[in-house]
């Protein structure tokens, strides 16, 4: 995948294998977000893409300004 830009819409197309090692609540958030489209809100220094999932996740799971950080290979770019 070519370099993603902040604000670009991407879909969480696949769950990373490491998600199964997360606590149950975190796994539930990833499962809920699978197949949904979110804006890229940043990219970490080590290349993880930060997805702003707060609109879907904050009320349903609690917290504030929730995000997911995943490798680009698990994302699908949206037109």
N, C-alpha and C positions, 0 to 999 in steps of 0.2 A: 504494500500500500504506500502510495506517495505520502509525503508529509502532510499531516492534518493541520488545520488552522483553528485557532480559537473562534468559537461561534459557529463552526461547521456542525451540521447535524449528522450523527452516526447512530447506528443500531447495534446494540449488544447482541451479536449474532450467535455467539457460543460462549459457554462458561469455561474459564480456565480450570485445569485440573486441581489447582491449589485451593479452589473454593471449597472443596469437600473437607478441607482441613480447618476451615474457619468455624467459629462458634455458630450454633444453630440460628441465632437471630441474624447474623451476617449472611449466612447461606440463604435464608429466607428472602433477604433483600435482593441478593443477586438473582435468585430464581424469579422473583417478581419482575425484575428489570429485563430479564432475558426476552429478546424479541421486540423490545420497546426502543424508541428513538429519543436521543438526548443530545443537547448541545455540548460540544467540547469546551470546557471552561479553563483548560490549561494542559500543560505537558510538563511532567517532572524532569529533573535533570537526568534521571536514569531511563527516560523514554516512556514512562507510563502515561497513558492518556487519562485525564481527569474529566469525568462526565458529571454534569450537574443533574442529579436525580431528585433534587429537593422537592419539586412540584408533585411528584408521585410518591415519594418515600416519607417525607417529614410527617404528614398527618397519619399515614397508615402505620408507620413503624416507630414514630417518635424522633426526637432530635430536631436539629435546625441546620439548614444548609448542607444536607447530606450530599456526598459525592461518592462515586466509585472510581477506582484507579485500576486500569487494566492495560495489558499489552495491546498494541494496535492490531495484532493478528486476530483478535477476537471480535473485532468491530467490522461493520459493513458501512461504507460511505453511502449516504442518501443523496438522491439527485436534488 
